[in-house]
């Protein structure tokens, strides 16, 4: 019997739906009953993770631990967080509960290494860039990460918050421009290091997008189906 999966969601809501959708897509099921048992806590009232990291605003950890414990009480066997920036608090969450919490940055770096890329660009929130979560994970795999400069990073944040507000067109335009700028600097691929970004950026002939949400979804399915 497969393991029950818990998703800490609401960070943001569209990214949570995307995570659930990709887990379902990667599950080798032929009938309804072969899909995974997934419990989602869509909790958008969790304070902004970037604001907490960059501006020392409301600490989201008590809210995130509340979500994790709710899922634990519901009987899940493993947990994932549908937010890249939230993984800055990963250790605090993992230490607060018994079920394992998969790590999106670690899974992504391992995947990028299998593609033999040596230099990748990173699109992410200010909070994720400041914590260097992806940079450290990639460095451990021998991969160099290129960040946008401060001016371009403002456009990245504009795009991310546009997506959160439901304006996918503006979000896509902002993020596509910066992705191509990173490629011009030598990036062989772009890590979509915020879970909103894969909603608007996809691989094309001249742009390879690494989707951490999809990578984590595959890792979830593998872990859940282990006997």
PyMOL commands that set and color helices and strands:
alter all, ss='L'
color gray80, all
select helices_A, chain A and resi 13-26+32-34+49-55+61-74+85-94+104-114+126-131+133-139+150-164+168-184+197-199+212-225
alter helices_A, ss='H'
color red, helices_A
select strands_A, chain A and resi 5-9+38-42+78-81+100-101+119-123+144-147+190-192+209-210
alter strands_A, ss='S'
color yellow, strands_A
deselect
rebuild
show_as cartoon
